[in-house]
Amino acid sequence: MVRRPTLRAQAAFATIAMTLLLSAPAHANWAEPGTTDANWSCGDFSYLTELRFLECIKRSPTTNAEYVQSVMLVTNTGTTARAVSGTTETFAGPGRGRHLAYGDCGPTVIAGPGHRWCYGQTKPVPKGTPLYGRGDLSQAGESSFAYSPTPFTAPTPPKPPPPPGPCGDCDGDGVLAAVDCVDNAPTIHPGSVDVPGNGIDEDCSGADAVVPVLDASIPFNYRYGRRYTVFKRLSVQPARAGWTIRLRCRGRGCPFKTKTRTVTQNAAKLNLLPYLHHAKLRPHARLEVQVTKPGTIGRSRVFTIRSGRALRLTDRCLMAGEKPAKCPL
């Protein structure tokens, strides 16, 4: 015979369950960082009302691999508590790559002023794998997102805003002096557009925005012999509106010196083989493909033809007004 628990036992069990529920954290993925964290890649701050958040990728190297996870830092710059929720995700591979891991930044309340960290899943990847993170954050009536493409050391929570100055909004840009990092310049305030690479921190994030690198790839295939090389595949992937694609060819077998194409609408890829017309490029000929866009760091790929051997490949980045150079990390 199965004995039913008494009413007193049932009440005691309910009391214990309620105590455990109330003492549990708002969500398991919200936590403070450890003291030994290193090898971070973080992006620029994104803003909501009285909130700003930063998306990061944290690497933990081992002998043959790295363990990575996405991390989001949310800071409440106001004086009242804010209820927030969101996600933090990790992607691996060139460009935006493939989805690797996910973290649910479930509902939590951040005191004002104060901050919270949200951690995603930890996953192993080969050393040197290109990575980026995406963090989404929302509060009542607002949502935004941030990326983590810029390498630097692990961030520390921002300091509380300074006390108000002699006037509420000295430069009249609509942002109170208490949270405006430069209150005598109306173009500099939280939420302003930060022009990359001009040395000015227009959005009060703590640093100038980094000039973005185009996420273009230039896949190819070819057949070579002692006398010449013929390309069987050559394209730019993806091809986005506003990009300029320039081909330069020098040496025997080149069907042109320079060809330029401006992309007018987004496409998964742009085939470049029609420009070559099945050309038989002779040894020492050089074919270069450049992909550029104003306000960004472009891509350059140079193919140098060799007799009876695989061609030599040189990849560089194109800075504005400068010669091709080694790409930034």
C-alpha positions, 0 to 999 in steps of 0.5 A: 500500500502506498502511503500519501504524505501528510498535509504537514509534509506537503506544506514543508516540501512546498516551502523548501521548493519556493525558497530554492526558486526565490534564491536562484539567479535570474538566469544561469547565463548571467554571471560575473567574469573570472579573474584569469580571463584573457584573449578577448575580441570585442566590438563597439558599444550599442545603446538603448535608453540608459543602457549600453552593451558590448559583445565579445568573444573569449578564447581559451587556448590549448595545445591543439585547439581553442575553446571559445564563447561569446560574452555580452556586457550590459551596463545601466548608466541610469539611476533606476533598475532596468529589466532586460533580456537577449541572446549572445551567439558565436560564429566561426569561419571567414565572413559571417561563417557558420553558427557555432554556439548560443547563449540565452541571456534570459530576463534579468534586472540590472540595478542603476547604475550597475552592470551584468555579464551574460555568457554563451556556450563554450565550444572547441575550434581549431587554432586561428579560426576566424570568429565573431560574436553577435549580441541582441538586447531588448527592454520594454519597447526597444531592441538593438544588437552589437558585433565583436570584430575588433581585437583588444583586451577584456573590457572593464565595466564603465565608470559611473557617469560624472555629476552634472555640470553647470548646465544640464546640456551645455552643447544643446545636443539633446544629451544631458551633461551627466552622460555626455562625454564631451558636453561642448561639442554637439556632434559628440554624444552617446548614440552619435554616428562614429566615423571610423578611423578619424581619431574622434570618439563621436559616440562616447564608446571610449575609442574611435570606431575601427574601419571595417574590413570588407567581408569579401572572398575571392575563390578560384580554380585553375589548370596550369602547365609549363607554357601557360595557366588557364583559370577555370573559376574566378569570382567575388563572394558576396558582391554587395551594392556599392563595391568596386571590383577592379581587375589588373593584368600585366604580362604575356597572355593578358586580354586586358590591362584594367577592367572595372565593375561597380556593383549596383545590387547585392548578389551571392557572387559575381563571376569574373571569368567572362573578363578573361575570355579563357586567356592563357596566361604565360609565366611571370604574368600577374593578375590582381583582383581588388574589391573596395568600398569607400570608408572600408578596408578593401581586399586585394588578391594577386595571382603570379603565374609560374611555369609548370608549377602552381601559381603564387598567391598574395593576399593584402588589404587596401587602405584608403589612399595607400598601397596594398598592405598586410591586413590588420588583425 
